[in-house]
Amino acid sequence: MKFGMRKPSWKKSLSARTKGRMTRAVKKALIPGYGKKDMGWLHPQRKLYNEAYKRTTFSIFDLFK
């Protein structure tokens, strides 16, 4: 498990803003329940890991908020 600041990746950031956004929009239109709140419990181990990761790390951009 990582603690502290996450290393920023411009490549992943750009991908999330372009192709990722488009893919999520298509999936949300086609798959009922996709992107809804509390759907992470379908994969409990992943959800617990992601919640712990979110609480123990921060982005460099969080410093400027």
MILUMTOR-424414 format. One record per residue (C-alpha): x, y, z; residue number from 1. Coordinates in steps of 0.001 Angstrom, whole numbers, m for minus. Each point is the difference from the previous one (the first is absolute). Example, Ala and Ser with C-alpha at 12.3 -4.5 7.8 and 13.67 -1.06 7.14 Angstrom:
<rs>
+---------+---------+---------+-----+
!      xx !      yy !      zz !   k !
+---------+---------+---------+-----+
!   12300 !   m4500 !    7800 !   1 !
!    1370 !    3440 !    m660 !   2 !
+---------+---------+---------+-----+
</rs>
This chain:
<rs>
+---------+---------+---------+-----+
!      xx !      yy !      zz !   k !
+---------+---------+---------+-----+
!       0 !       0 !       0 !   1 !
!    1287 !    3440 !    m891 !   2 !
!     188 !    2884 !    2466 !   3 !
!     575 !    3641 !    m886 !   4 !
!     m86 !    1823 !   m3302 !   5 !
!    m961 !   m1737 !   m3247 !   6 !
!    2337 !     524 !   m2956 !   7 !
!   m1879 !    1961 !   m2682 !   8 !
!    m241 !   m1506 !   m3478 !   9 !
!    m943 !    2393 !   m2811 !  10 !
!    m615 !   m2931 !   m2359 !  11 !
!   m2584 !   m1633 !    2320 !  12 !
!   m1572 !    3366 !     771 !  13 !
!    m497 !     780 !   m3698 !  14 !
!   m1375 !   m3492 !    m633 !  15 !
!   m2552 !     362 !    2818 !  16 !
!   m1189 !    3331 !   m1380 !  17 !
!    m448 !   m1163 !   m3597 !  18 !
!    m484 !   m3709 !    m746 !  19 !
!    m877 !    m876 !    3593 !  20 !
!   m2780 !    2566 !     174 !  21 !
!   m1443 !   m1188 !   m3305 !  22 !
!     166 !   m3680 !    1011 !  23 !
!   m1724 !     699 !    3327 !  24 !
!   m2763 !    1958 !   m1754 !  25 !
!    m687 !   m2882 !   m2410 !  26 !
!      17 !   m2606 !    2780 !  27 !
!   m2290 !    2125 !    2153 !  28 !
!   m2489 !     221 !   m2885 !  29 !
!      59 !   m3759 !    m718 !  30 !
!     527 !   m1746 !    3356 !  31 !
!   m2614 !     548 !    2710 !  32 !
!    1630 !     731 !    3343 !  33 !
!    3382 !     940 !   m1494 !  34 !
!    1584 !    2884 !    1902 !  35 !
!   m2708 !      74 !    2662 !  36 !
!     801 !     553 !    3650 !  37 !
!     927 !   m3105 !    2069 !  38 !
!     547 !   m2237 !   m3035 !  39 !
!    3599 !    m491 !    1179 !  40 !
!   m1226 !   m2629 !    2460 !  41 !
!    m318 !   m2420 !   m2929 !  42 !
!    3792 !    m331 !     381 !  43 !
!     486 !     374 !    3790 !  44 !
!    3753 !    m635 !      71 !  45 !
!     635 !    2656 !   m2668 !  46 !
!   m2337 !    2467 !    1724 !  47 !
!    1775 !    m359 !    3355 !  48 !
!    3416 !     406 !   m1663 !  49 !
!   m1128 !    3102 !   m1929 !  50 !
!   m1517 !    1617 !    3099 !  51 !
!    3183 !    m578 !    2018 !  52 !
!    2135 !    1305 !   m2905 !  53 !
!   m2143 !    3139 !    m300 !  54 !
!     371 !     754 !    3725 !  55 !
!    3762 !    m616 !     216 !  56 !
!    1153 !    1837 !   m3139 !  57 !
!    m461 !    3453 !   m1468 !  58 !
!     629 !    1701 !   m3319 !  59 !
!    2344 !    2909 !    m578 !  60 !
!   m3056 !    1941 !   m1196 !  61 !
!   m1632 !    m458 !    3433 !  62 !
!    2720 !    2257 !    1424 !  63 !
!   m1307 !    2960 !   m2015 !  64 !
!   m3657 !    m286 !    1033 !  65 !
+---------+---------+---------+-----+
</rs>
